[in-house]
Amino acid sequence: MPLKELEVRYATKRSKDYKLADGQGLYLLVRPTGSRLWRMKYRFDGKEKLLSFGRYPEVTLAQARLRRAEARLALARGEDPGPKAAAPIVSFEVAARAWHDNRVSALEPRHAARILSRLERDVFPVLGQRDLQQISAADILEMLRAVEARGALDVSRRLRQHVSQIYLFAIPQGWASHDPAAGLATLLRPKPRVRHMPRVGVGELPALVRAIHAYDGDENPRRRAVTRDALMFTLLTWARTNETRLATWEEFEGLDGSAPIWRVPAERMKMEREHIVPLSRQTVDLLKAVRIYSPGHYVFAGDKPSSPISQNTMIYGCYRMGYRGRQTVHGFRGIASTWANEAECYRPDWIEMALAHADRDEVRGAYNSALYLTPRRRMLQQWADYVFSMIEVPQKADAPGRSISL
């Protein structure tokens, strides 16, 4: 695990030499005299060698990492970094990798990998080998325009933020005097307006809820129950279509306890981050009813128990209920968001987290992946209570709408 500044600062002397490793060959050697010396082990031409980067605190942790990054780049070019490790050339790529190394331990691994991948794909080929001091705002804008040209407007904005953060990291080190990316935000193309999926207004929600509850759009009893329950489950959890249809039983935890959750794996999420959904009492009851007729791998299995329902099962259900062009399954999320925001008692962070939206602040978003579970549980329970209050006649256990023949 990479070193932290406090570990280096308060490293105390012992009776013998000892090392504090930072990774990739870099370590702090602490002598019995109290001296703290930066060293880096590496191999060149099959031989193990050692670089000396100076004494702490004259050489800071960030500076030692910069010199390690420069040495690794030299090795990648087939050069021995030994002769010039003490006087690195501060190219953009060297500074960027030092910046990334400095913050990687604080980021979720997938998120950290995405940041580095963006830089390697779009920035390093254009600016990587150039001196930080020689890069102008026009150079950065030209690079960003090329990203915009392929329609990746969100990526271009994130790259500008990354470049600006790299310069803000570099300036205190004396590697750059100013941030040429600072004034470019207003020059980038704005993202197009979001086209919202069709949905009914909150005032029409009672009719929609009753239509789902009484769904009879399929002749096959099991198919009818699966469609109805998948629609209601999606409405209650604010999930996306694929998150519901591909849900498996192993993703649900504590259904018999006081804090049941649905843990949606990162690979199924739009933002590639694990999403935790607190489950209301009504959602748990629904899942227990579904379990009776869907005991296999998928919660909402199709005609074949080994396969999930199709991509169109729920939207066709909306069509059969008379909502074609008026309500989509994705539009359930818009209804729920409107209800929560208009209630004015739920914080925007809770709502955005419940919708699994990306945090505009990437660092903050990486920390928040499992926060607000308690207030979100309360919010989703109140939403479920609100939804079920719209069903005029409570269903009995043996009512036709809940009982099916397998």
Salt bridges, closest charged atoms under 4 A:
ASP17 OD1 - ARG31 NE 2.82
ASP22 OD1 - ARG65 NH2 2.85
ASP22 OD2 - ARG68 NH1 2.93
GLU79 OE1 - ARG77 NH2 3.42
GLU79 OE1 - LYS84 NZ 3.27
ASP80 OD2 - LYS49 NZ 2.68
GLU93 OE2 - ARG97 NE 3.00
ASP101 OD2 - ARG68 NH2 3.33
GLU120 OE2 - ARG97 NH2 3.15
ASP122 OD2 - ARG121 NE 3.00
ASP122 OD1 - ARG150 NH1 2.91
ASP139 OD2 - ARG130 NH2 3.13
GLU148 OE1 - ARG145 NH1 2.87
ASP154 OD2 - ARG158 NE 2.79
ASP154 OD1 - LYS191 NZ 3.83
GLU204 OE1 - ARG326 NH2 2.87
ASP218 OD1 - ARG320 NH1 3.85
ASP229 OD1 - ARG228 NE 3.23
ASP229 OD1 - ARG402 NH1 2.87
GLU243 OE2 - ARG240 NH1 2.94
GLU251 OE2 - ARG268 NH1 2.54
GLU253 OE2 - ARG263 NE 2.76
ASP256 OD1 - LYS288 NZ 3.04
GLU272 OE1 - ARG114 NH1 3.23
GLU274 OE1 - ARG263 NH1 3.28
ASP303 OD2 - ARG223 NH2 3.18
ASP349 OD2 - ARG347 NH2 3.61
ASP349 OD2 - ARG364 NH2 2.56
GLU352 OE1 - HIS357 ND1 2.80
ASP359 OD2 - ARG364 NH1 2.66
GLU362 OE1 - HIS111 NE2 3.75
GLU362 OE2 - ARG118 NH1 3.25
GLU362 OE2 - ARG158 NH1 2.36
GLU362 OE1 - HIS162 NE2 3.95
ASP385 OD1 - ARG281 NH2 3.61
